[in-house]
């Protein structure tokens, strides 16, 4: 699989270079492809992978393709800092101080780094903000450094501008200036400051700035296209993959603690709750036009709401499992209650084999149920994100009942209600069926769980 991916990246690089009339030897193209593949294959990556890069590159202009290939090569929080290879390529860019990365003084001959600093608006001595451009800047600096021997400064500007625009969720500044308008101002200044090439007339400069920033905006919107997708399942898939990236042991979710998993779900739900839909998509001039932009914002609102409804269903089922764990002992790995995805010796090691048929009388969101019934639709690789228990709980409580149960669960999470008190707010038959199923899997908790079931 890795070799096939490298080959696809080689083709993307080669086609982009040829379209830009940039002669790059194939051995160098191969080296760049291996660099990208290696940088994006860290174990913790689930969304920010070469799969995302390949999707982002489809149908893009050459400079946008190069930006796609490089825009996520550095992701310090996921990769545990810089890899040995990226650290070598970024030598002299930053120094570490109190767990922060600070931009160093830029050497006079380091034109690639100076260009990136100007386009990002970063200055030497500044702490690179982890959530507002650090990874994007370092990715752009790496790209500019390895491409500068082949590409002109204006070609590099186009690539770096695209990467800068992928800094997500930016509101207009205190003067009402958007990120795209600020980028346009910086690109215009760069055309004067970095003047190694023949100068452009005022009209040529204006046309160049418009083209570069428009392409960057369209690229950035493509990078976040999951939020505007017509199918809300795509946004949800991305959400679950981002949750997976946020958890160090998510790949072995069976052994992840119930409260750790619940915490990751709640952090993502909080992020979506506080995300302003108007700050997801960018625009510049008439790109995209007002009608299209309005439709995109509407889609963002719908997809955020859908993802939050799905998370509420998972959180409610996990809250029940957490309440059972705390009522019968302490927090423990999820698999103790929900089972192993690889049953052994024909034993029913998964909860789906032990739950009764879910009732169908409560009003539900049909799109959510479709995903519960066909979890393979989601790109998230972990089956427990679409646990059969979630479908059972959701159908039993209905959509409105699930929302109410989530509110009650929050009281338990906050320590304002006991686990037993939370369970007593729920449908008794649903809870007792869940307890009995979990008791068959959680052998070490069976006696305590059956005693709990009898007392509810």
C-alpha positions in Angstrom: 0.0 0.0 0.0 2.8 2.4 0.9 4.6 1.8 -2.4 1.3 2.3 -4.4 0.8 5.6 -2.5 4.4 6.7 -3.2 3.8 6.0 -6.9 0.7 8.1 -6.9 2.5 11.0 -5.2 5.3 10.7 -7.7 2.8 11.2 -10.5 1.3 14.2 -8.8 4.6 15.8 -8.3 5.8 15.1 -11.8 2.6 16.3 -13.5 2.6 19.5 -11.3 6.2 20.3 -12.2 5.6 19.7 -15.9 2.6 21.9 -15.9 4.6 24.7 -14.3 7.5 24.1 -16.8 9.8 23.3 -13.9 12.3 20.6 -14.8 12.8 18.4 -11.8 14.8 15.1 -12.2 12.8 12.0 -11.5 15.2 10.9 -8.7 14.4 14.1 -6.9 10.7 13.7 -7.5 10.9 10.2 -6.0 12.8 11.7 -3.0 10.1 14.3 -2.5 7.4 11.6 -2.7 9.1 9.5 -0.1 9.5 12.5 2.1 5.8 13.3 2.0 4.7 9.6 2.5 7.2 9.2 5.4 6.1 12.4 7.2 2.4 11.5 7.0 2.7 7.9 8.1 3.1 8.5 11.8 1.1 6.1 13.9 -1.1 8.7 15.5 -2.4 10.1 12.2 -5.9 9.1 11.2 -7.2 12.0 9.2 -4.1 14.0 8.3 -2.7 11.2 6.1 -1.7 10.8 2.4 -5.3 9.7 1.8 -6.4 13.2 2.6 -3.7 14.6 0.5 -4.6 12.5 -2.5 -8.3 13.6 -2.2 -7.3 17.2 -1.9 -5.2 17.1 -5.0 -7.9 15.9 -7.3 -8.7 18.5 -10.0 -6.4 21.2 -8.5 -4.1 23.6 -10.3 -0.3 22.7 -10.2 0.6 25.1 -7.4 -2.5 23.9 -5.4 -1.3 20.2 -5.9 2.1 21.0 -4.6 0.5 22.8 -1.6 -1.7 19.8 -1.0 1.3 17.5 -0.9 3.2 19.6 1.6 0.5 21.3 3.7 0.3 18.6 6.5 3.9 17.3 6.4 4.5 18.9 9.8 2.0 18.3 12.6 3.9 18.5 15.8 1.1 17.6 18.2 0.4 14.4 16.4 3.9 13.4 15.5 5.5 14.2 18.9 7.5 17.1 17.4 9.6 17.0 14.2 10.8 13.8 12.7 14.5 13.4 12.1 14.1 14.1 8.4 11.8 17.2 8.8 14.0 18.5 11.6 17.0 18.4 9.2 15.1 20.2 6.5 13.9 22.8 9.0 17.3 23.3 10.7 17.7 26.9 11.9 14.0 27.8 11.6 13.0 27.6 15.3 14.3 27.1 18.8 12.5 25.6 21.7 11.8 27.5 24.9 9.4 26.5 27.7 7.8 23.9 25.4 7.2 26.7 22.8 8.7 26.9 19.3 10.1 30.4 18.6 11.0 31.6 15.1 14.8 32.3 15.0 16.4 35.3 13.3 16.4 34.6 9.5 19.7 34.3 7.8 20.2 36.8 5.0 20.5 34.0 2.4 17.5 32.1 3.6 15.1 33.5 1.0 12.6 30.6 1.3 12.1 31.1 5.0 11.9 34.9 4.7 9.2 34.5 2.0 7.2 32.2 4.3 7.5 34.5 7.3 6.3 37.5 5.2 3.3 35.5 3.8 2.4 34.2 7.2 3.0 37.5 9.0 5.4 35.9 11.5 8.5 37.8 12.8 11.7 36.5 14.4 11.4 36.1 18.1 7.7 35.3 17.9 6.2 32.2 19.4 4.6 30.1 16.7 1.0 29.7 17.8 0.2 25.9 18.0 -3.4 26.2 16.9 -3.1 29.2 14.6 -0.4 28.5 12.1 2.6 26.8 13.6 2.2 23.5 11.7 1.1 25.2 8.5 4.1 27.6 8.7 6.6 24.8 9.3 5.1 22.8 6.5 5.3 25.8 4.1 8.9 26.5 5.2 9.8 22.9 4.5 8.1 23.0 1.1 9.7 26.3 0.1 13.2 25.1 1.1 13.0 21.9 -0.9 11.4 23.5 -3.9 13.3 26.8 -4.2 16.1 25.4 -6.3 13.6 24.6 -9.0 10.8 27.1 -8.8 10.6 30.9 -9.1 9.8 33.1 -6.2 6.3 33.9 -7.5 5.6 30.2 -8.0 6.7 29.6 -4.4 4.4 32.4 -3.3 1.5 30.6 -4.9 2.3 27.4 -3.0 3.0 29.0 0.3 -0.2 31.2 0.1 -2.3 28.1 -0.4 -0.8 26.5 2.7 -1.2 29.7 4.7 -4.9 29.8 3.9 -5.4 26.3 5.4 -5.0 27.8 8.9 -8.6 27.1 9.8 -11.6 28.8 11.4 -10.3 32.4 11.3 -12.7 35.3 12.1 -12.2 38.7 10.6 -9.7 40.9 12.6 -10.7 43.9 14.7 -10.9 46.0 11.6 -13.2 43.6 9.8 -10.4 42.4 7.4 -10.7 38.7 6.5 -7.8 36.2 6.4 -8.0 36.3 2.6 -7.8 40.1 2.5 -4.8 40.1 4.9 -3.1 37.4 2.7 -3.7 39.6 -0.4 -2.0 42.5 1.3 1.0 40.4 2.3 1.3 38.9 -1.2 1.3 42.4 -2.7 4.1 43.4 -0.3 6.0 40.3 -1.2 5.9 41.2 -4.9 7.9 44.3 -4.0 10.1 42.9 -1.3 11.2 39.7 -3.1 12.1 41.2 -6.4 14.7 38.8 -7.8 12.5 38.3 -10.9 11.6 41.0 -13.5 9.2 43.4 -11.8 5.5 43.4 -12.6 3.4 46.4 -13.6 0.7 47.6 -11.2 -1.9 45.8 -13.2 0.1 42.6 -13.5 0.7 42.7 -9.7 -3.0 43.2 -9.1 -3.8 40.3 -11.4 -1.2 38.1 -9.8 -2.4 38.8 -6.3 -6.0 38.1 -7.2 -5.1 34.8 -8.9 -2.9 33.6 -6.0 -5.3 34.5 -3.2 -8.4 33.2 -5.1 -6.6 29.9 -5.7 -5.6 29.8 -2.0 -9.2 30.4 -0.9 -10.6 27.7 -3.1 -7.8 25.3 -1.9 -8.5 26.1 1.7 -12.3 25.5 1.3 -11.5 22.2 -0.4 -9.3 21.3 2.6 -12.4 21.7 4.8 -14.9 20.4 2.3 -16.1 17.7 4.7 -18.0 20.5 6.5 -19.8 21.5 3.3 -20.4 18.1 1.9 -23.9 17.2 0.8 -23.6 13.9 2.7 -23.4 14.7 6.4 -21.8 11.3 6.9 -18.6 12.7 5.4 -18.3 15.4 8.0 -19.0 12.9 10.7 -16.3 10.5 9.3 -13.8 13.3 9.5 -14.9 14.1 13.0 -14.5 10.6 14.2 -11.0 10.4 12.5 -10.0 13.6 14.3 -11.1 12.0 17.6 -9.0 9.0 16.8 -6.0 11.3 16.2 -6.6 13.0 19.6 -6.3 9.7 21.5 -2.9 8.0 21.9 -4.4 4.5 22.2 -7.5 4.8 20.0 -6.2 2.1 17.5 -6.8 -0.3 20.4 -10.0 1.2 21.6 -11.0 -2.1 23.2 -8.3 -1.4 25.8 -9.0 2.3 26.1 -10.7 3.3 29.3 -14.3 4.3 29.2 -13.7 7.7 30.7 -10.8 8.4 28.4 -12.9 7.7 25.3 -15.9 9.7 26.7 -13.5 12.6 27.3 -12.3 12.6 23.7 -15.9 12.5 22.5 -16.9 15.4 24.7 -13.9 17.5 23.6 -14.9 17.1 20.0 -18.5 17.9 20.8 -17.4 21.0 22.7 -15.3 22.1 19.7 -18.2 21.6 17.3 -20.6 23.4 19.7 -18.4 26.5 19.8 -17.4 26.5 16.1 -18.8 29.5 14.3 -20.2 28.2 10.9 -19.4 31.6 9.4 -15.7 31.0 10.0 -15.3 27.7 8.3 -15.3 28.8 4.6 -13.3 31.6 3.2 -14.0 34.0 0.3 -12.2 36.6 -1.8 -13.8 38.9 -4.2 -16.5 36.9 -6.0 -15.0 33.5 -5.2 -17.1 31.8 -4.2 -20.0 33.9 -5.1 -22.5 35.1 -2.5 -25.1 32.4 -3.3 -22.6 29.6 -3.2 -21.0 30.8 0.0 -24.4 31.0 1.6 -25.2 27.5 0.6 -21.8 26.4 2.0 -22.5 28.0 5.3 -25.9 26.4 5.4 -24.3 23.0 4.8 -21.8 23.6 7.5 -24.6 24.3 10.0 -26.4 21.1 9.0 -23.3 18.9 9.1 -22.2 20.2 12.5 -25.7 19.6 13.9 -25.7 16.1 12.5 -22.3 15.2 13.8 -23.3 16.5 17.3 -26.4 14.4 17.2 -24.3 11.3 16.4 -21.9 12.2 19.1 -24.7 12.6 21.6 -25.9 9.1 20.8 -22.5 7.6 21.3 -22.0 9.7 24.5 -25.3 8.5 25.9 -24.5 4.9 25.3 -21.0 5.4 26.8 -22.5 7.2 29.8 -24.6 4.1 30.5 -21.5 1.9 30.2 -19.6 4.3 32.5 -22.4 4.3 35.0 -22.4 0.5 35.0 -18.6 0.4 35.5 -18.7 2.9 38.4 -21.7 1.1 40.0 -19.9 -2.3 39.8 -16.3 -1.1 40.5 -14.2 1.5 38.8 -13.4 2.8 35.3 -11.9 0.1 33.1 -11.2 -0.7 29.4 -14.2 -0.4 27.2 -13.8 -4.0 25.9 -14.6 -5.4 29.4 -18.2 -4.2 28.9 -18.6 -4.2 25.1 -16.5 -7.1 24.1 -13.7 -7.9 21.7 -14.1 -7.3 18.0 -12.3 -10.6 17.3 -14.4 -13.3 19.1 -12.5 -16.5 20.0 -13.7 -20.1 20.2 -17.1 -19.2 19.0 -17.9 -17.5 22.2 -20.3 -14.4 22.0 -17.6 -11.8 22.8 -19.5 -8.9 21.4 -22.4 -7.1 22.9 -24.4 -7.1 19.6 -24.9 -10.9 20.1 -26.4 -10.4 23.5 -28.8 -7.4 23.1 -32.5 -7.9 22.3 -33.9 -6.4 19.1 -34.1 -2.6 19.5 -37.7 -1.2 19.8 -39.0 0.8 16.9 -41.7 2.9 18.4 -39.8 6.1 19.3 -39.3 8.9 16.7 -35.7 8.9 15.4 -33.5 10.6 12.9 -33.6 8.2 9.9 -30.1 9.3 8.7 -28.6 8.5 12.0 -30.2 5.1 12.1 -28.9 4.4 8.6 -25.3 5.0 9.8 -25.9 2.9 12.9 -27.1 0.0 10.7 -24.4 0.5 8.1 -21.3 1.6 10.0 -19.1 0.7 7.0 -20.4 3.9 5.4 -18.1 5.8 7.8 -14.4 6.1 7.0 -13.5 5.8 10.6 -11.7 2.6 11.0 -12.8 1.8 14.5 -15.9 -0.2 14.9 -16.7 0.9 18.4 -17.5 4.4 17.2 -20.7 2.8 15.7 -21.3 0.2 18.5 -24.5 -1.8 18.2 -25.2 -0.6 21.8 -25.5 3.0 20.5 -28.1 2.0 18.0 -30.0 0.0 20.7 -29.9 2.9 23.1 -30.9 5.5 20.5 -33.8 3.4 19.2 -35.0 2.7 22.7 -34.9 6.4 23.8 -35.7 8.0 20.5 -34.0 11.2 19.3 -35.5 13.5 21.8 -35.1 11.0 24.6 -31.4 10.6 23.7 -30.9 14.4 24.0 -32.6 14.4 27.4 -30.5 11.5 28.5 -27.4 13.3 27.4 -28.3 16.2 29.7 -28.8 13.8 32.6 -25.5 12.2 31.8 -23.8 15.6 32.0 -24.9 15.8 35.6 -23.2 12.5 36.3 -20.0 13.6 34.5 -20.0 16.8 36.6 -20.5 14.9 39.9 -24.0 16.3 40.5 -25.7 12.9 40.2 -24.6 9.4 41.1 -24.2 6.8 38.4 -27.2 4.9 39.9 -29.3 8.1 39.9 -28.4 8.6 36.2 -29.5 5.1 35.3 -32.8 5.6 37.1 -33.6 8.5 34.8 -33.6 6.2 31.8 -36.0 3.7 30.3 -35.9 0.8 32.8 -36.3 -2.0 30.2 -33.5 -0.6 28.1 -31.1 -0.3 31.1 -31.9 -3.7 32.4 -31.3 -5.3 29.0 -28.0 -3.5 28.7 -26.9 -4.6 32.1 -27.7 -8.2 31.4 -25.8 -8.1 28.1 -22.8 -6.5 29.7 -22.9 -9.0 32.6 -22.3 -11.8 30.1 -19.2 -10.1 28.8 -17.8 -8.5 31.9 -17.1 -11.8 33.8 -15.3 -10.0 36.6 -18.3 -7.7 37.1 -21.1 -10.2 36.6 -22.3 -10.7 40.1 -22.2 -6.9 40.9 -24.0 -6.1 37.6 -26.8 -8.6 38.1 -27.3 -7.3 41.6 -27.6 -3.8 40.2 -30.0 -5.0 37.5 -32.2 -6.6 40.2 -32.3 -3.4 42.2 -33.2 -1.0 39.4 
